[in-house]
């Protein structure tokens, strides 16, 4: 097991899985009665689950209160009724897809897997992708090749899956990655609103962007968009992540704008105006790792630089000098070697 400042990455162990074909163009869903074998294909799906688990577009959700047709039968998903449960949910999903033609056809993969000490239900919607390959025809003792298009291919191991659901089978907590499609004449989510009936939620990425953009607005107002100050705010965000990958908004405002209570208040107001009223923001492993990366600077004369975030406040490596005429000079120090690319 690997641990990065409280972030644990453990092995995914798939216990059982099954695959159904949901293509409205075919008229009916093709539902499998048997699970997938434990062969090399499981490695393919395991890699996708691992990648999706770290995806910043995931959002933590909860089922709506009251009667819920998915949550109320969720206990059946991990036992002997696993195949029947997946068939039933696939039929509901197929009816939603058939009624809303903008939703892409797909194969849907269901799996019960273990991670850390928990057991989860994973649902991966493998939207079809188009790709070309060759076709070989033998006619009159001669071979002829041509190029044909396949439209029912899965995303490769290195490609992203656009839609998925993970459900903690103990707590009933959900993580959803989804896309908006035209539903009843307007763009909307269908996995969370129609299939699973969950409370509205923002993804990790959306929450982080709200925090980051609000800080940028304050910097723009009080510091005329000072890029160094923006980098300092980014460092403050990184340094205020706790072991649960949460950031206390009050503490962040104090750390990012320590020299001005007015700016701290302005920052909280910016967040409130954008509809963010929570006391804490949640991020995930992917966002945390991105915070460790380089900070990009673009000057008005066309020079672009990437400086490691950790060096921005190290005057022995990088110095930002404000000249008398109001311009800025950036001095890079103690360089042993420069390579051209």
Order of alpha helices (4+ residues) and beta strands (2+ residues): beta-beta-beta-alpha-beta-alpha-beta-beta-beta-beta-beta-beta-beta-beta-alpha-alpha-beta-alpha-alpha-beta-alpha-beta-beta-beta-beta
